[in-house]
Amino acid sequence: MTPGIMVEVQYVSDEPDLPDKRRLAKWVSTALQCQSDSGSPLNERIKFNPSLELTIRIVDAAESQQLNETWRKKTGPTNVLSFPFENPPGITLPILGDIVICAPLVIREAEQQQKSLDAHWAHLVIHGTLHLLGYDHLDEVQAQQMEQIEIQALHYLGYPNPYYFV
């Protein structure tokens, strides 16, 4: 059983047709469910929380670039950044963290990769949520595990495999 999820959304980008809070929350919930179904020990982080919280901030390229340079020491904007929340010692809060998504870059990537915009948004929200849960793609084993959960979640939502390019 997937715990409840409270998603706060901050719209900073002025791009048109951004996904609404309901869709964003559905994509987060699907990521949590598929992660839980995977049998990964990481689901221990969310198992005992009756309710989880996270923030999704949809930004422009300038803010994405500033955050990417500050936190990852990489030049330019990036499509998604995840900032997992770390509980202070002795305190347990049901906060997963923050996901920052660069709207203009998502739109450009969807066009370049010939993907539906909705599918690309869903993929990046799922990808960012998995990062908040501790998943990463620093080595091949981690990347495959994370990609399988993403593919499963997107399939459940009716979207194609984002890693299959024709």
C-alpha positions in Angstrom: 0.0 0.0 0.0 1.4 3.4 -1.0 1.3 6.0 1.7 -0.6 9.3 1.1 1.3 12.1 -0.6 1.0 15.8 -0.2 2.6 17.6 -3.2 3.2 21.3 -3.0 3.7 22.9 -6.4 5.5 26.2 -7.1 5.0 27.6 -10.6 7.8 30.0 -11.3 8.1 29.5 -15.0 5.8 31.4 -17.4 5.7 28.6 -19.9 2.1 27.8 -21.0 0.3 24.5 -20.4 2.3 23.3 -17.4 1.0 20.1 -15.7 -1.4 20.8 -13.0 -1.0 19.7 -9.3 -3.3 16.7 -9.7 -1.2 15.2 -12.5 2.0 15.9 -10.8 0.7 14.2 -7.6 -0.5 11.2 -9.6 3.0 10.8 -11.2 4.7 11.0 -7.7 2.2 8.5 -6.3 2.9 6.1 -9.2 6.6 6.4 -8.6 6.2 5.6 -4.9 3.9 2.6 -5.7 6.2 1.1 -8.3 9.3 1.7 -6.1 7.5 -0.1 -3.3 6.4 -2.9 -5.6 10.0 -3.4 -6.7 10.9 -4.9 -3.4 13.8 -2.5 -2.9 15.0 -2.0 0.7 14.6 1.7 0.0 10.9 1.4 0.5 11.7 1.3 4.3 12.1 5.1 4.1 8.5 5.5 3.3 6.8 2.4 4.7 6.0 3.8 8.2 5.0 7.3 7.2 1.2 7.8 7.1 1.7 10.8 4.8 4.6 12.1 2.8 5.3 15.6 1.6 7.4 17.0 -1.2 7.6 20.1 -3.2 7.8 20.4 -7.0 9.2 23.7 -8.2 8.8 24.4 -11.9 11.3 27.0 -13.0 12.8 28.9 -15.9 16.2 28.3 -17.4 18.0 31.0 -15.3 16.9 29.5 -12.0 17.7 26.0 -13.1 21.2 27.1 -14.3 21.9 28.9 -11.0 20.9 25.8 -8.9 22.8 23.4 -11.2 26.0 25.5 -10.9 25.6 26.0 -7.2 24.7 22.4 -6.2 26.2 20.2 -8.9 29.0 22.5 -10.1 27.8 22.0 -13.7 27.3 24.7 -16.3 23.9 25.5 -17.7 20.4 24.5 -16.8 19.4 20.9 -16.3 16.0 19.2 -16.7 15.5 18.0 -13.2 17.2 18.4 -9.8 16.3 16.6 -6.6 17.1 17.7 -3.1 16.3 15.0 -0.6 15.3 16.2 2.9 17.6 15.0 5.7 15.9 14.7 9.1 17.7 16.4 11.9 19.1 14.0 14.5 16.3 12.6 16.7 13.5 14.1 14.6 11.5 12.2 12.0 9.4 14.2 9.6 7.5 12.8 6.6 9.3 15.1 4.1 10.9 13.6 1.1 12.4 16.8 -0.3 12.2 19.1 -3.3 12.2 18.5 -7.0 13.1 21.3 -9.4 12.1 21.0 -13.0 13.2 23.4 -15.8 10.0 23.9 -17.9 11.7 25.3 -21.1 14.2 22.5 -21.1 11.5 19.8 -20.7 9.6 21.3 -23.6 12.8 21.5 -25.8 13.8 17.9 -24.9 10.4 16.5 -25.7 10.5 18.1 -29.1 14.1 17.0 -29.8 13.4 13.4 -28.6 10.0 13.3 -30.4 8.2 12.4 -27.2 4.9 13.6 -26.0 5.3 16.5 -23.6 3.0 14.8 -21.1 5.1 11.6 -21.1 8.3 13.6 -20.7 6.9 15.6 -17.8 5.8 12.3 -16.1 9.2 10.7 -16.7 11.1 13.6 -15.1 8.7 13.8 -12.1 9.1 10.0 -11.5 12.9 10.3 -12.0 13.1 13.1 -9.5 10.9 11.3 -7.0 13.2 8.2 -7.2 16.2 10.4 -6.5 14.5 11.7 -3.4 14.1 8.0 -2.3 17.8 7.4 -2.7 18.0 5.9 -6.2 20.8 7.1 -8.5 22.4 6.2 -11.7 26.1 6.5 -10.8 26.9 3.0 -11.9 25.3 0.5 -14.3 23.6 -1.6 -11.6 22.0 1.4 -10.0 21.0 2.9 -13.4 19.3 -0.3 -14.5 17.4 -0.6 -11.2 16.2 3.0 -11.4 15.3 2.7 -15.1 13.3 -0.4 -14.6 11.1 1.3 -12.0 10.7 4.4 -14.2 9.7 2.1 -17.2 7.2 0.2 -15.0 5.7 3.5 -13.6 5.4 5.0 -17.1 3.9 1.8 -18.5 1.3 1.8 -15.7 0.4 5.4 -16.7 0.1 4.4 -20.4 3.4 6.0 -21.5 6.1 4.4 -23.6 9.6 3.4 -22.5 11.5 6.7 -22.3 14.8 4.9 -23.0 13.7 3.4 -26.3 14.7 5.6 -29.2 13.8 4.7 -32.8 
